[in-house]
């Protein structure tokens, strides 16, 4: 089927995008630009830089509010717990492989960010029932998120002990959830309740260690990459 408008320049076709009024400028909703840039109204150089750290800045950026000391301390602990990701995971492996193949650092950073975002998406999909339970607070922690493995229980116990000095109450940890579930519960209690906020927090926590792992790879050092190629023999076909 031919497109009439494209074949006949005189054909007058107007749609919603043709008649709707549009603004002349972009709207800044988080950063107020200028010589004294502001983040959600706070002067970045005078208000924030001297008094707050990266965790405070992350919470402020995503929620629009500066955290209480209790929330900031708890979020800091959860983000550190979230930081390490194994080279065996696709996100880190992809980043290291990009570096191995000689891609520019900026491309390695892009690969890492995209892969970690996918990892975060899958993690949240797997815990959709957990967030529904946290929102409703009906019944007990779903069985599928309860830790049965000794290592999982020990990690959750260490998280709970670390949080004990922050002053933030996270009673759900008394049910001994699995490690991932426990960390997501803490982030939820720190104010990260929207999916985009949680995904951003997880990626932010994991990006430095992922890039460090990738940048530690020597470019083109394929002798130390487990390619597992089949044995082959070159033959002269002449």
Long-range contacts (C-beta under 8 A, 24 or more apart in sequence): 30-61, 40-64, 40-65, 42-66, 55-79, 58-200, 58-201, 58-204, 59-190, 59-191, 62-192, 62-197, 62-200, 62-201, 63-191, 63-192, 63-197, 65-191, 67-190, 67-191, 69-167, 70-166, 70-167, 70-168, 71-168, 71-189, 71-190, 71-191, 73-165, 73-166, 73-167, 73-168, 74-163, 74-166, 74-168, 74-170, 74-186, 74-189, 74-190, 75-186, 75-187, 75-190, 75-192, 75-201, 77-159, 77-162, 77-163, 77-166, 77-186, 78-159, 78-183, 78-186, 78-187, 78-190, 78-205, 79-201, 79-204, 79-205, 80-205, 81-155, 81-159, 81-179, 81-183, 82-183, 82-202, 82-205, 82-206, 83-205, 83-206, 83-208, 83-209, 84-206, 84-209, 85-116, 85-119, 85-206, 85-209, 85-210, 87-213, 89-119, 90-115, 90-118, 90-119, 91-115, 91-116, 91-118, 91-119, 91-206, 91-210, 92-210, 92-213, 92-214, 95-210, 95-211, 95-213, 95-214, 96-213, 96-214, 96-217, 97-225, 98-214, 99-214, 99-215, 99-217, 99-219, 100-217, 100-218, 100-219, 100-220, 100-221, 100-222, 100-225, 101-219, 101-220, 102-219, 102-220, 105-215, 108-211, 108-214, 108-215, 109-211, 112-207, 112-210, 112-211, 112-214, 113-203, 113-207, 115-210, 116-202, 116-203, 116-206, 116-207, 116-210, 117-199, 117-203, 119-202, 119-206, 120-198, 120-199, 120-202, 120-203, 121-199, 123-180, 123-184, 123-202, 124-184, 124-195, 124-198, 124-199, 126-180, 127-180, 127-181, 127-184, 130-177, 130-181, 130-184, 130-185, 131-184, 131-188, 134-172, 134-185, 134-188, 140-175, 141-172, 141-175, 141-177, 145-177, 145-178, 145-181, 146-175, 146-176, 146-177, 146-178, 147-176, 147-177, 147-178, 147-179, 149-178, 152-178, 152-179, 155-179, 155-182, 156-182, 159-183, 159-186
